[in-house]
Amino acid sequence: MNRRNFLSTTALTGVGLTFNSFGVNAANKKVKNIRGTFSTDKNRISIYTNVPITKTRIFHITDTHLSLDDERGVPFQKYSKRMAGAYKINTHFQTGEEQTTKESFEQTLNLAREQKADFLALTGDTFSFPSEAAIDWVFQKLTDTGIPFAYVAGNHDWHYEGMPGSSEQLRETWANKRLHKLYQGNNALFANYDLNGIRFVCIDNSTYEILPEQLEFFKSQVKSDIPIVLLMHIPLYMEGRSVGFGCAHPEWGAKSDNNFEIERREKWRASGHTKVTMDFYDEVFNANNLLTILTGHTHRPSLDIKNGIPQIVSGANAMGFFTDIRVEEMS
């Protein structure tokens, strides 16, 4: 797929879910602050807004790290070997019982269906590498729930370790060849989905960086009065956090990249983040209509607040973790 086509935006109407193309409802007007309050209890978070919406329950699922494979993956085993052996058996975050990543994902989806979740937010590293078998299996499981979902890629979803090419090139290649069905016809790098008066905005920052077209897309979204939930894989920098919160972290770069050899990938840029990435960071934390940010990547649940905006990092679904988020109007 050429870059021009890869960055094009298409329309989709799903079950109870609408996709809005670039620039829709982005009137140039002052946006009021729509954030109310929020509360947390274990893996449950309640978020309140000052504008009318329909109460919505979100299951936030990230870092399942599925490594299902079949004969189609044989030619790629020299690239998938290390991650194929990772996360085989894990300890469930609640029960302490051992289970596989496949069992964790199925249990989470079954619970989402039983408890009538309205939306599934998948924020990356669903896969340990872009296996056709795993992607087909996940897409079918998601479809079977009947629950609207949005997916944004993580850094492992498109990475075959040791395969030649830059991170951007490999992401484009495997988004086109394998992951495309999870985008449901939409743009892999940026998209939005409307449900119950809430806009879910997806930005793929799985290379740790933001591209100019992603920044412009996000800027168009924050010009509306629609409450936004931002979905990304890598958390945005927060004071006191490690470089794992690596999108716009001031220490991100070649000197702090300790994993490029074991992950067999290109080293992070010596000069650090681009100005576009830093500008995106500023846009996010100055957005009056942003309710929350949902991310993963660190495998540990955490909550940080900046400028009144909570960033929720969910624990790894490889251990059965998910974040149960309720969004509703202030009473």
N, C-alpha and C positions, 0 to 999 in steps of 0.2 A: 504494500500500500504506500503511495507516495505521501509526502508530508502534508500537502494541501488537502488531500482527501481525509487523512487521519485527523485533521483539525476541523473538519466540517461538522456542522451541527444538524442533526436530523430530529424529526418529531416522533413521539411515541405516545400512544394512549394505552394505559395498562388497566388492570383490574383495580378500580377505585383510586387510580393514580394518574396524574397528567404530567407530561413533560413539556416544559416551556422553552422555546428556543432563545438564543442569545438576544438580550435586550428587551424581552417582553416585560411589561409593567414596570419599566425603569424610568418613570417620569422624573424630570428634574425638579424636585421639590424637597423641602426640608423634611427630614424623617424624625418623628417623635421617638423617644426612647420607649421601647415596648417591653423591656425587662421588668418583671416583678420580683418575686423572691424564689428561693429554692431550698430544698432540704434533702438530706441524705440519710440512709439507713442501710448499712452493709452494701449490697449490690443494687439497691433501689434508690433512685433519685427522682424527686418531684420538682418540676420547673413550672413557674407561673408567669403568665404574660398579661400585660395591660390591655391587649386588644382582643376582640372576639375571635375565638377559635372553637373547634369541636375538640373535646378532650381526646387525646391521642396517646396510645401506649406504644412505645418503641422498644424493641429488643436490639441492643447494640452488641454485635458479635464481631470479634476480631482475633487474629492470630490463632487460627485453628491448626495450621501447618499440616494439612493433609498431604500424604505422600502415596496415595493410591496410584497404581500403575499397572500396565498390561503389556502385551507384546508390542504395542505401538511405541512404547517408551524405550525399548531395547537399544535403538541407535543412539539414544541420548544418555545412556547409563554412565558414561565417563564424566558427564557434567552433573548428573543428579545423585551420584553415589553417596556423598557425605550427607546431604539433607534427606535422602531416602532412609537413612538409618537414624535420623533424629526424631524425637517425640513419638517413639513407637508405643510406649506404655507410660501413662501419666497418672498422677494422683489427683482425683477430683477435689476441687477447692472446698466443697461442702462436706461430702461424705467420707473423704479420705480413701475411697476405694480406687483401685487401679483400673484404668480403662484406656481404650485407644482413642485417637483423635476422631476417627469415624464415629465411634459411639458417642463422643462428646457432642459432635455436630448434630447428629440425629436426635439426641436427647433434648438439645436446646431448641431445635425446630419443633419437636413434638410438644414441648412445654409452651412455646409461642402459640401454637395452634390451639392447645387445650385452654390456655388462658386468654385467648382471643386478642392477641397482639394486633395492632393496626399496621405496623410497619417494621421491616427488618433493615437495620443499618449495618452493612458489612464494610468494615474499614481496613481491609487488606491482610495480607499474609494468610489468606484462606488456604493457600497452597504453599508447600515448601519448594516447589518448582512447577513450571507450567505443563503438568501431565495431562494429556487428553482424557485419560480415564477418570482422573479426579475432577476435572472441570465438567465433564459430562455428568458425572454423578451428582455434583453439587447443584448444577443447574436443574436437574430433574427433581432433586429434593426440594429446592426452593420453589419450583413451579407447583409441586404437589401440595405445598402448604396453602396455596391460594392467597397468601399474604403479599401485598406489594413490597418490593425491596429495592434498595439501591446498593451498588457495589462500587468501591474505589480500590484500586490496586495497592498492594504493599510491595516492598522491595524484593521479597522472595517470589512473589507471584509470577514474575516475568523473568526471573534470573536462573539460568543454567550456569552453574559455577564453572569458570574457565572458558566459557564460550567467547570467541573474539567479538569485539564491538564495544562501543561506549554504552553507558547506562541508558541514555536516551534512545539510541539505536535499538538496543535489545528490548526496551519497553515497547517501542513502536512495533517491532517485529512480532512479539508474542501477544500483544493486544490484538493484532490483526489475525494471527494464525490460530490462536487458542482461546484467549479470554473474551473475544468479541461478544459471545452470546450473553455473558453476564452484564454487558452494558445495555442490553435490550434495544439495540439499534441506535443508541446515543453515543455522544462523543466520549472517548476514553479519558481525555484529559480534564474535561470540565462538563458538567451537566447540572440541571436542576429538575426537581420533581415536586409537584404540589399535592398536598393531601391535607384535608380538614383545616384549611386556612394557614398551614405551615409550609414553608418552602425548604426542602432539603437540597443543599448545594454541595456538590461533589467536586473536589479539587484534588487531582492526583499529584502528590508531592513525594512520591516514592523514590525519587532520585535525590531527595532532600532539598530540591530547588523548585522555584516557581518560574514558569515561562511568561513572556510578555502577554501572550493571548489569554493565559489564565488570570493574570492580574486584571486585564481589561474586562474579562467576563465577571470576575468577582465585583469589581467596581460598579458594573451595571446592575448587579443584584441588590446592592446595599442602598440604591437610590429609591427603593420602594418602601412602603409601609408594611410589607409582608414579613412576619416573624421568620427568621432564618435559623436553621440548624446546619452547621458546616461539618461535612464529613471529609476527613483526611486520614492518611495512615500514620504519618510521623507527627508527633506533637510539636506545637510551636514553642519556642524558647520561653522559659519562665525563670525568673531570677532564683538562683539557688539550686537549680536543677542541672543534671549532668548533660554532656553533649548528646546523650540519647534523645533529649528533647532538642533535636538537631535541626529543625527548620527555623532558620534565622538565629541560631545560637552564635554568639560572637566568637566562640573558640572553634567553630566547625571549620575543618580544612585538613590539609595533608598532615599537619603536625599532630592532630588529634585522632587521625584515622588508624585505629589499631587492628582492624579486622579485614583489611583489603586482601591480605595474603591468604588467610584461611578461607575467605569467601571467593577468592580468585576473581577479582574484579578490578576495575580501574580505581586508582587512588583518588580520594577527594581532592578538589582543586586547591592548589597551594595558596592562592589569593583569597580563599574563603568565599563567602556567599556573594552572589551578584546583587547589584542595587535593586533589581526587580524583586528578588526574594525579600529584601529588607523593606521595600515599599509595600509589598503585600502584607507583611507583618503589621506595619502601621495601619494599613487599611482595615485589617481584621479588628484590631483592638480600638478602632475609632468608629466602628459600625454600630449605629444606634439600634438597628433592627436585628442584630445578631443575638439569638437567645443563648446558644451554647456551641461549643466545638466538641466533636466526638472523634477520638483518635485511638490508636493502639500502639504497636511497635515495641514498647518497653516490656510487655508481658506482666506488668504490675499495675493494679488499679491505683489511680491517683486523681486528685482534684486540685486545681489551681484556679485562682481568680485574678484577672487583670482588667482594670477599668470596668469592673462590675460584670465581666463576661467570664463564666465558668468554662474551663477546659477539662473535659472528662476523658481520662484515659482508662479504657477497660482492660481488665486482666485477660490473660490468654484463654481463648476458648479451647485450646489443647487440653487444658485442665478443667474443662466444663464451665468456665467462667463466662458470664454475659452480664451486661448492665441493663436493668429493667427501668426504663425511663418513662415517667408520666408527664405530659405537657398539658396544662389546662389554664383556663382563664382565671384571673384573680376574682375572688368572690366579693 
